[in-house]
């Protein structure tokens, strides 16, 4: 999945280059723009640039964005949580031993 197409990059460059000269006439409020090539939407802030718009799940607002969590990612989160829990138990044991 490509987030920024050449057209989107050109739009960002144009907005950035034209911002000083258009500052008095340009709208100050951000607006949503949809890339006609990808269907992805972006939040455009005149004078500052654009950023990919995200869905509530935290993925880019694109037609082919996948919101499912893969098995390997779930395993990584689970193992990381277990490792963190073990480290916190070890720290607690060490602090308890030092306090005695």
Helices and strands as residue ranges (DSSP letters): H 6-22, E 31-34, E 41-45, E 49-52, H 71-99
